[in-house]
Amino acid sequence: MGDMLIRGINPELKRRLEESARLNRRSLSEEAVVLIQKGFATQFAGAEKVGDRLYSLVGDDRFTSDEIQEIARSRSEADRGPPDFR
């Protein structure tokens, strides 16, 4: 594994990192690596395209032609009021 030296750390940031490392029972270096990994995971988690996410949910399922016709028909209907759940 490679090493990295980070200079110019704000004292408050260093204190928070030390506290986090202590709470998680990790060395300062281990805690920094974990937090950097989490940061990248969070940063790139939102990079997934919406279409890809939808496809991952529905897979190869498709609307049938009857369902598509029903959707088209419902679009031309007058708006309905909200349902009565009483």
Biopython code that builds the backbone (N, CA, C, O; Angstrom):
import numpy as np
from Bio.PDB.StructureBuilder import StructureBuilder

atoms = [
    (1, "MET", "N", (0.835, -1.185, 0.000)),
    (1, "MET", "CA", (0.000, 0.000, 0.000)),
    (1, "MET", "C", (0.875, 1.242, 0.000)),
    (1, "MET", "O", (1.984, 1.251, 0.534)),
    (2, "GLY", "N", (0.352, 2.271, -0.604)),
    (2, "GLY", "CA", (1.082, 3.524, -0.647)),
    (2, "GLY", "C", (0.835, 4.360, 0.594)),
    (2, "GLY", "O", (-0.098, 4.118, 1.359)),
    (3, "ASP", "N", (1.687, 5.337, 0.770)),
    (3, "ASP", "CA", (1.561, 6.270, 1.889)),
    (3, "ASP", "C", (1.223, 7.647, 1.355)),
    (3, "ASP", "O", (1.490, 7.961, 0.195)),
    (4, "MET", "N", (0.630, 8.464, 2.213)),
    (4, "MET", "CA", (0.279, 9.823, 1.825)),
    (4, "MET", "C", (0.483, 10.737, 3.024)),
    (4, "MET", "O", (0.126, 10.395, 4.152)),
    (5, "LEU", "N", (1.053, 11.884, 2.767)),
    (5, "LEU", "CA", (1.226, 12.901, 3.799)),
    (5, "LEU", "C", (0.275, 14.040, 3.464)),
    (5, "LEU", "O", (0.295, 14.567, 2.352)),
    (6, "ILE", "N", (-0.544, 14.412, 4.411)),
    (6, "ILE", "CA", (-1.481, 15.517, 4.194)),
    (6, "ILE", "C", (-1.022, 16.686, 5.050)),
    (6, "ILE", "O", (-0.923, 16.577, 6.272)),
    (7, "ARG", "N", (-0.746, 17.798, 4.396)),
    (7, "ARG", "CA", (-0.265, 18.984, 5.108)),
    (7, "ARG", "C", (-1.373, 20.009, 5.238)),
    (7, "ARG", "O", (-2.361, 19.993, 4.504)),
    (8, "GLY", "N", (-1.180, 20.890, 6.185)),
    (8, "GLY", "CA", (-2.091, 22.023, 6.328)),
    (8, "GLY", "C", (-3.455, 21.645, 6.877)),
    (8, "GLY", "O", (-4.452, 22.287, 6.545)),
    (9, "ILE", "N", (-3.521, 20.611, 7.715)),
    (9, "ILE", "CA", (-4.796, 20.206, 8.310)),
    (9, "ILE", "C", (-5.211, 21.235, 9.357)),
    (9, "ILE", "O", (-4.424, 21.604, 10.229)),
    (10, "ASN", "N", (-6.422, 21.680, 9.261)),
    (10, "ASN", "CA", (-6.990, 22.592, 10.248)),
    (10, "ASN", "C", (-6.991, 21.888, 11.605)),
    (10, "ASN", "O", (-7.371, 20.719, 11.677)),
    (11, "PRO", "N", (-6.577, 22.561, 12.682)),
    (11, "PRO", "CA", (-6.529, 21.914, 14.005)),
    (11, "PRO", "C", (-7.871, 21.316, 14.441)),
    (11, "PRO", "O", (-7.897, 20.253, 15.060)),
    (12, "GLU", "N", (-8.959, 21.972, 14.131)),
    (12, "GLU", "CA", (-10.280, 21.446, 14.501)),
    (12, "GLU", "C", (-10.591, 20.163, 13.730)),
    (12, "GLU", "O", (-11.138, 19.214, 14.291)),
    (13, "LEU", "N", (-10.242, 20.140, 12.458)),
    (13, "LEU", "CA", (-10.452, 18.936, 11.654)),
    (13, "LEU", "C", (-9.612, 17.784, 12.196)),
    (13, "LEU", "O", (-10.084, 16.650, 12.276)),
    (14, "LYS", "N", (-8.377, 18.075, 12.566)),
    (14, "LYS", "CA", (-7.505, 17.039, 13.128)),
    (14, "LYS", "C", (-8.082, 16.518, 14.447)),
    (14, "LYS", "O", (-8.056, 15.315, 14.705)),
    (15, "ARG", "N", (-8.594, 17.409, 15.267)),
    (15, "ARG", "CA", (-9.183, 16.997, 16.537)),
    (15, "ARG", "C", (-10.381, 16.082, 16.308)),
    (15, "ARG", "O", (-10.545, 15.070, 16.989)),
    (16, "ARG", "N", (-11.220, 16.455, 15.333)),
    (16, "ARG", "CA", (-12.392, 15.633, 15.022)),
    (16, "ARG", "C", (-11.986, 14.267, 14.484)),
    (16, "ARG", "O", (-12.604, 13.256, 14.816)),
    (17, "LEU", "N", (-10.958, 14.239, 13.662)),
    (17, "LEU", "CA", (-10.449, 12.976, 13.128)),
    (17, "LEU", "C", (-9.899, 12.102, 14.252)),
    (17, "LEU", "O", (-10.144, 10.896, 14.288)),
    (18, "GLU", "N", (-9.161, 12.713, 15.160)),
    (18, "GLU", "CA", (-8.617, 11.972, 16.305)),
    (18, "GLU", "C", (-9.745, 11.405, 17.172)),
    (18, "GLU", "O", (-9.679, 10.260, 17.619)),
    (19, "GLU", "N", (-10.757, 12.202, 17.400)),
    (19, "GLU", "CA", (-11.897, 11.758, 18.214)),
    (19, "GLU", "C", (-12.635, 10.603, 17.533)),
    (19, "GLU", "O", (-13.001, 9.620, 18.178)),
    (20, "SER", "N", (-12.843, 10.735, 16.236)),
    (20, "SER", "CA", (-13.513, 9.678, 15.480)),
    (20, "SER", "C", (-12.692, 8.389, 15.503)),
    (20, "SER", "O", (-13.244, 7.300, 15.664)),
    (21, "ALA", "N", (-11.387, 8.515, 15.345)),
    (21, "ALA", "CA", (-10.503, 7.345, 15.393)),
    (21, "ALA", "C", (-10.574, 6.684, 16.762)),
    (21, "ALA", "O", (-10.626, 5.459, 16.864)),
    (22, "ARG", "N", (-10.576, 7.490, 17.801)),
    (22, "ARG", "CA", (-10.637, 6.950, 19.159)),
    (22, "ARG", "C", (-11.951, 6.206, 19.379)),
    (22, "ARG", "O", (-11.958, 5.097, 19.912)),
    (23, "LEU", "N", (-13.059, 6.815, 18.969)),
    (23, "LEU", "CA", (-14.372, 6.187, 19.149)),
    (23, "LEU", "C", (-14.504, 4.878, 18.367)),
    (23, "LEU", "O", (-15.178, 3.946, 18.805)),
    (24, "ASN", "N", (-13.857, 4.822, 17.217)),
    (24, "ASN", "CA", (-13.940, 3.636, 16.361)),
    (24, "ASN", "C", (-12.783, 2.661, 16.585)),
    (24, "ASN", "O", (-12.668, 1.640, 15.907)),
    (25, "ARG", "N", (-11.938, 3.000, 17.545)),
    (25, "ARG", "CA", (-10.782, 2.159, 17.893)),
    (25, "ARG", "C", (-9.906, 1.862, 16.686)),
    (25, "ARG", "O", (-9.536, 0.721, 16.411)),
    (26, "ARG", "N", (-9.592, 2.944, 15.977)),
    (26, "ARG", "CA", (-8.707, 2.844, 14.820)),
    (26, "ARG", "C", (-7.565, 3.823, 15.001)),
    (26, "ARG", "O", (-7.646, 4.771, 15.781)),
    (27, "SER", "N", (-6.505, 3.571, 14.265)),
    (27, "SER", "CA", (-5.413, 4.541, 14.251)),
    (27, "SER", "C", (-5.876, 5.759, 13.462)),
    (27, "SER", "O", (-6.884, 5.712, 12.756)),
    (28, "LEU", "N", (-5.135, 6.834, 13.591)),
    (28, "LEU", "CA", (-5.460, 8.054, 12.856)),
    (28, "LEU", "C", (-5.442, 7.782, 11.349)),
    (28, "LEU", "O", (-6.326, 8.238, 10.624)),
    (29, "SER", "N", (-4.444, 7.046, 10.885)),
    (29, "SER", "CA", (-4.342, 6.718, 9.459)),
    (29, "SER", "C", (-5.503, 5.841, 9.006)),
    (29, "SER", "O", (-6.089, 6.083, 7.951)),
    (30, "GLU", "N", (-5.837, 4.825, 9.798)),
    (30, "GLU", "CA", (-6.954, 3.944, 9.436)),
    (30, "GLU", "C", (-8.263, 4.728, 9.354)),
    (30, "GLU", "O", (-9.065, 4.523, 8.443)),
    (31, "GLU", "N", (-8.465, 5.614, 10.304)),
    (31, "GLU", "CA", (-9.696, 6.414, 10.311)),
    (31, "GLU", "C", (-9.751, 7.328, 9.095)),
    (31, "GLU", "O", (-10.804, 7.482, 8.477)),
    (32, "ALA", "N", (-8.625, 7.932, 8.755)),
    (32, "ALA", "CA", (-8.579, 8.809, 7.581)),
    (32, "ALA", "C", (-8.920, 8.024, 6.318)),
    (32, "ALA", "O", (-9.676, 8.504, 5.473)),
    (33, "VAL", "N", (-8.364, 6.819, 6.186)),
    (33, "VAL", "CA", (-8.642, 5.992, 5.007)),
    (33, "VAL", "C", (-10.128, 5.636, 4.947)),
    (33, "VAL", "O", (-10.742, 5.733, 3.885)),
    (34, "VAL", "N", (-10.705, 5.227, 6.069)),
    (34, "VAL", "CA", (-12.129, 4.867, 6.107)),
    (34, "VAL", "C", (-12.994, 6.062, 5.702)),
    (34, "VAL", "O", (-13.922, 5.917, 4.907)),
    (35, "LEU", "N", (-12.692, 7.228, 6.242)),
    (35, "LEU", "CA", (-13.493, 8.417, 5.928)),
    (35, "LEU", "C", (-13.331, 8.844, 4.470)),
    (35, "LEU", "O", (-14.293, 9.293, 3.847)),
    (36, "ILE", "N", (-12.135, 8.708, 3.929)),
    (36, "ILE", "CA", (-11.925, 9.030, 2.509)),
    (36, "ILE", "C", (-12.726, 8.058, 1.643)),
    (36, "ILE", "O", (-13.366, 8.471, 0.677)),
    (37, "GLN", "N", (-12.693, 6.765, 1.987)),
    (37, "GLN", "CA", (-13.463, 5.774, 1.228)),
    (37, "GLN", "C", (-14.957, 6.071, 1.295)),
    (37, "GLN", "O", (-15.650, 5.994, 0.280)),
    (38, "LYS", "N", (-15.452, 6.407, 2.470)),
    (38, "LYS", "CA", (-16.874, 6.745, 2.618)),
    (38, "LYS", "C", (-17.223, 7.984, 1.802)),
    (38, "LYS", "O", (-18.285, 8.053, 1.184)),
    (39, "GLY", "N", (-16.327, 8.954, 1.807)),
    (39, "GLY", "CA", (-16.562, 10.174, 1.036)),
    (39, "GLY", "C", (-16.689, 9.891, -0.449)),
    (39, "GLY", "O", (-17.583, 10.418, -1.111)),
    (40, "PHE", "N", (-15.797, 9.059, -0.977)),
    (40, "PHE", "CA", (-15.874, 8.711, -2.391)),
    (40, "PHE", "C", (-17.115, 7.879, -2.688)),
    (40, "PHE", "O", (-17.754, 8.069, -3.723)),
    (41, "ALA", "N", (-17.460, 6.964, -1.794)),
    (41, "ALA", "CA", (-18.654, 6.142, -2.006)),
    (41, "ALA", "C", (-19.895, 7.020, -2.079)),
    (41, "ALA", "O", (-20.762, 6.803, -2.924)),
    (42, "THR", "N", (-19.982, 8.004, -1.200)),
    (42, "THR", "CA", (-21.120, 8.921, -1.185)),
    (42, "THR", "C", (-21.120, 9.801, -2.425)),
    (42, "THR", "O", (-22.165, 10.029, -3.035)),
    (43, "GLN", "N", (-19.958, 10.286, -2.790)),
    (43, "GLN", "CA", (-19.843, 11.184, -3.938)),
    (43, "GLN", "C", (-20.291, 10.493, -5.217)),
    (43, "GLN", "O", (-20.997, 11.088, -6.032)),
    (44, "PHE", "N", (-19.889, 9.250, -5.395)),
    (44, "PHE", "CA", (-20.189, 8.566, -6.644)),
    (44, "PHE", "C", (-21.490, 7.782, -6.604)),
    (44, "PHE", "O", (-21.939, 7.286, -7.637)),
    (45, "ALA", "N", (-22.103, 7.660, -5.438)),
    (45, "ALA", "CA", (-23.381, 6.953, -5.344)),
    (45, "ALA", "C", (-24.450, 7.691, -6.137)),
    (45, "ALA", "O", (-25.291, 7.062, -6.780)),
    (46, "GLY", "N", (-24.423, 9.012, -6.098)),
    (46, "GLY", "CA", (-25.404, 9.811, -6.816)),
    (46, "GLY", "C", (-25.113, 9.934, -8.294)),
    (46, "GLY", "O", (-25.912, 10.509, -9.033)),
    (47, "ALA", "N", (-23.974, 9.402, -8.746)),
    (47, "ALA", "CA", (-23.595, 9.521, -10.143)),
    (47, "ALA", "C", (-24.349, 8.532, -11.028)),
    (47, "ALA", "O", (-24.296, 8.628, -12.254)),
    (48, "GLU", "N", (-25.052, 7.581, -10.410)),
    (48, "GLU", "CA", (-25.804, 6.606, -11.187)),
    (48, "GLU", "C", (-26.917, 7.332, -11.949)),
    (48, "GLU", "O", (-27.618, 8.176, -11.390)),
    (49, "LYS", "N", (-27.064, 6.998, -13.203)),
    (49, "LYS", "CA", (-28.095, 7.632, -14.015)),
    (49, "LYS", "C", (-29.468, 7.103, -13.615)),
    (49, "LYS", "O", (-29.610, 5.939, -13.240)),
    (50, "VAL", "N", (-30.458, 7.954, -13.697)),
    (50, "VAL", "CA", (-31.813, 7.591, -13.293)),
    (50, "VAL", "C", (-32.319, 6.407, -14.111)),
    (50, "VAL", "O", (-32.927, 5.488, -13.562)),
    (51, "GLY", "N", (-32.077, 6.426, -15.394)),
    (51, "GLY", "CA", (-32.522, 5.323, -16.242)),
    (51, "GLY", "C", (-31.897, 4.000, -15.834)),
    (51, "GLY", "O", (-32.565, 2.966, -15.826)),
    (52, "ASP", "N", (-30.610, 4.034, -15.495)),
    (52, "ASP", "CA", (-29.930, 2.816, -15.041)),
    (52, "ASP", "C", (-30.539, 2.318, -13.741)),
    (52, "ASP", "O", (-30.706, 1.113, -13.551)),
    (53, "ARG", "N", (-30.872, 3.240, -12.847)),
    (53, "ARG", "CA", (-31.479, 2.855, -11.573)),
    (53, "ARG", "C", (-32.856, 2.223, -11.804)),
    (53, "ARG", "O", (-33.180, 1.197, -11.207)),
    (54, "LEU", "N", (-33.655, 2.838, -12.666)),
    (54, "LEU", "CA", (-34.972, 2.278, -12.965)),
    (54, "LEU", "C", (-34.850, 0.894, -13.596)),
    (54, "LEU", "O", (-35.586, -0.028, -13.245)),
    (55, "TYR", "N", (-33.916, 0.760, -14.526)),
    (55, "TYR", "CA", (-33.721, -0.534, -15.178)),
    (55, "TYR", "C", (-33.305, -1.593, -14.164)),
    (55, "TYR", "O", (-33.726, -2.746, -14.262)),
    (56, "SER", "N", (-32.481, -1.208, -13.189)),
    (56, "SER", "CA", (-32.063, -2.178, -12.175)),
    (56, "SER", "C", (-33.247, -2.636, -11.329)),
    (56, "SER", "O", (-33.233, -3.740, -10.785)),
    (57, "LEU", "N", (-34.265, -1.796, -11.218)),
    (57, "LEU", "CA", (-35.445, -2.153, -10.434)),
    (57, "LEU", "C", (-36.420, -3.036, -11.208)),
    (57, "LEU", "O", (-37.002, -3.959, -10.639)),
    (58, "VAL", "N", (-36.602, -2.763, -12.499)),
    (58, "VAL", "CA", (-37.606, -3.499, -13.266)),
    (58, "VAL", "C", (-37.012, -4.567, -14.171)),
    (58, "VAL", "O", (-37.734, -5.444, -14.644)),
    (59, "GLY", "N", (-35.723, -4.507, -14.417)),
    (59, "GLY", "CA", (-35.080, -5.518, -15.256)),
    (59, "GLY", "C", (-35.659, -5.531, -16.651)),
    (59, "GLY", "O", (-35.801, -4.487, -17.287)),
    (60, "ASP", "N", (-35.992, -6.711, -17.120)),
    (60, "ASP", "CA", (-36.506, -6.855, -18.480)),
    (60, "ASP", "C", (-38.028, -6.818, -18.552)),
    (60, "ASP", "O", (-38.599, -7.064, -19.615)),
    (61, "ASP", "N", (-38.694, -6.515, -17.437)),
    (61, "ASP", "CA", (-40.156, -6.417, -17.450)),
    (61, "ASP", "C", (-40.579, -5.244, -18.329)),
    (61, "ASP", "O", (-39.970, -4.174, -18.296)),
    (62, "ARG", "N", (-41.615, -5.459, -19.101)),
    (62, "ARG", "CA", (-42.128, -4.412, -19.987)),
    (62, "ARG", "C", (-43.642, -4.351, -19.840)),
    (62, "ARG", "O", (-44.279, -5.324, -19.436)),
    (63, "PHE", "N", (-44.218, -3.177, -20.180)),
    (63, "PHE", "CA", (-45.669, -3.064, -20.228)),
    (63, "PHE", "C", (-46.179, -3.909, -21.392)),
    (63, "PHE", "O", (-45.538, -4.004, -22.439)),
    (64, "THR", "N", (-47.330, -4.510, -21.189)),
    (64, "THR", "CA", (-47.975, -5.220, -22.298)),
    (64, "THR", "C", (-48.654, -4.178, -23.174)),
    (64, "THR", "O", (-48.835, -3.034, -22.758)),
    (65, "SER", "N", (-49.026, -4.570, -24.376)),
    (65, "SER", "CA", (-49.702, -3.616, -25.266)),
    (65, "SER", "C", (-51.043, -3.193, -24.675)),
    (65, "SER", "O", (-51.467, -2.052, -24.860)),
    (66, "ASP", "N", (-51.716, -4.100, -23.963)),
    (66, "ASP", "CA", (-52.979, -3.734, -23.307)),
    (66, "ASP", "C", (-52.745, -2.662, -22.236)),
    (66, "ASP", "O", (-53.523, -1.716, -22.115)),
    (67, "GLU", "N", (-51.673, -2.820, -21.469)),
    (67, "GLU", "CA", (-51.361, -1.832, -20.429)),
    (67, "GLU", "C", (-51.031, -0.475, -21.043)),
    (67, "GLU", "O", (-51.446, 0.560, -20.522)),
    (68, "ILE", "N", (-50.297, -0.477, -22.133)),
    (68, "ILE", "CA", (-49.949, 0.783, -22.805)),
    (68, "ILE", "C", (-51.206, 1.463, -23.334)),
    (68, "ILE", "O", (-51.343, 2.682, -23.221)),
    (69, "GLN", "N", (-52.131, 0.684, -23.914)),
    (69, "GLN", "CA", (-53.389, 1.251, -24.410)),
    (69, "GLN", "C", (-54.218, 1.821, -23.262)),
    (69, "GLN", "O", (-54.834, 2.877, -23.408)),
    (70, "GLU", "N", (-54.239, 1.136, -22.128)),
    (70, "GLU", "CA", (-54.989, 1.613, -20.966)),
    (70, "GLU", "C", (-54.393, 2.917, -20.438)),
    (70, "GLU", "O", (-55.130, 3.825, -20.054)),
    (71, "ILE", "N", (-53.079, 3.012, -20.418)),
    (71, "ILE", "CA", (-52.417, 4.251, -19.983)),
    (71, "ILE", "C", (-52.792, 5.390, -20.921)),
    (71, "ILE", "O", (-53.134, 6.483, -20.469)),
    (72, "ALA", "N", (-52.729, 5.138, -22.223)),
    (72, "ALA", "CA", (-53.079, 6.167, -23.202)),
    (72, "ALA", "C", (-54.535, 6.599, -23.036)),
    (72, "ALA", "O", (-54.844, 7.788, -23.108)),
    (73, "ARG", "N", (-55.433, 5.632, -22.814)),
    (73, "ARG", "CA", (-56.850, 5.947, -22.631)),
    (73, "ARG", "C", (-57.057, 6.795, -21.381)),
    (73, "ARG", "O", (-57.825, 7.757, -21.401)),
    (74, "SER", "N", (-56.379, 6.442, -20.299)),
    (74, "SER", "CA", (-56.579, 7.172, -19.041)),
    (74, "SER", "C", (-56.072, 8.609, -19.130)),
    (74, "SER", "O", (-56.533, 9.476, -18.387)),
    (75, "ARG", "N", (-55.141, 8.861, -20.019)),
    (75, "ARG", "CA", (-54.617, 10.227, -20.160)),
    (75, "ARG", "C", (-55.642, 11.179, -20.766)),
    (75, "ARG", "O", (-55.570, 12.390, -20.557)),
    (76, "SER", "N", (-56.595, 10.632, -21.516)),
    (76, "SER", "CA", (-57.604, 11.496, -22.140)),
    (76, "SER", "C", (-58.864, 11.627, -21.286)),
    (76, "SER", "O", (-59.778, 12.367, -21.652)),
    (77, "GLU", "N", (-58.928, 10.922, -20.153)),
    (77, "GLU", "CA", (-60.082, 11.031, -19.260)),
    (77, "GLU", "C", (-60.037, 12.346, -18.492)),
    (77, "GLU", "O", (-58.978, 12.940, -18.286)),
    (78, "ALA", "N", (-61.224, 12.777, -18.077)),
    (78, "ALA", "CA", (-61.278, 13.970, -17.223)),
    (78, "ALA", "C", (-60.613, 13.643, -15.888)),
    (78, "ALA", "O", (-60.611, 12.495, -15.443)),
    (79, "ASP", "N", (-60.057, 14.658, -15.271)),
    (79, "ASP", "CA", (-59.424, 14.448, -13.968)),
    (79, "ASP", "C", (-60.451, 13.963, -12.964)),
    (79, "ASP", "O", (-61.602, 14.401, -12.959)),
    (80, "ARG", "N", (-60.013, 13.054, -12.121)),
    (80, "ARG", "CA", (-60.893, 12.528, -11.084)),
    (80, "ARG", "C", (-60.557, 13.196, -9.765)),
    (80, "ARG", "O", (-59.441, 13.671, -9.554)),
    (81, "GLY", "N", (-61.543, 13.223, -8.880)),
    (81, "GLY", "CA", (-61.310, 13.734, -7.537)),
    (81, "GLY", "C", (-60.524, 12.715, -6.729)),
    (81, "GLY", "O", (-60.345, 11.576, -7.162)),
    (82, "PRO", "N", (-60.063, 13.115, -5.579)),
    (82, "PRO", "CA", (-59.323, 12.179, -4.733)),
    (82, "PRO", "C", (-60.250, 11.086, -4.210)),
    (82, "PRO", "O", (-61.445, 11.328, -4.040)),
    (83, "PRO", "N", (-59.733, 9.905, -3.954)),
    (83, "PRO", "CA", (-60.577, 8.820, -3.448)),
    (83, "PRO", "C", (-61.091, 9.120, -2.048)),
    (83, "PRO", "O", (-60.454, 9.835, -1.273)),
    (84, "ASP", "N", (-62.254, 8.560, -1.741)),
    (84, "ASP", "CA", (-62.849, 8.718, -0.414)),
    (84, "ASP", "C", (-62.521, 7.472, 0.402)),
    (84, "ASP", "O", (-63.032, 6.390, 0.113)),
    (85, "PHE", "N", (-61.682, 7.615, 1.410)),
    (85, "PHE", "CA", (-61.232, 6.472, 2.197)),
    (85, "PHE", "C", (-62.068, 6.242, 3.452)),
    (85, "PHE", "O", (-61.651, 5.498, 4.340)),
    (86, "ARG", "N", (-63.225, 6.859, 3.538)),
    (86, "ARG", "CA", (-64.065, 6.654, 4.725)),
    (86, "ARG", "C", (-64.700, 5.318, 4.750)),
    (86, "ARG", "O", (-65.434, 5.000, 5.685)),
]
sb = StructureBuilder()
sb.init_structure("model")
sb.init_model(0)
sb.init_chain("A")
sb.init_seg("    ")
for serial, (resi, resn, name, xyz) in enumerate(atoms, 1):
    if name == "N":
        sb.init_residue(resn, " ", resi, " ")
    sb.init_atom(name, np.array(xyz, "f"), 0.0, 1.0, " ", f" {name:<3s}", serial, name[0])
structure = sb.get_structure()
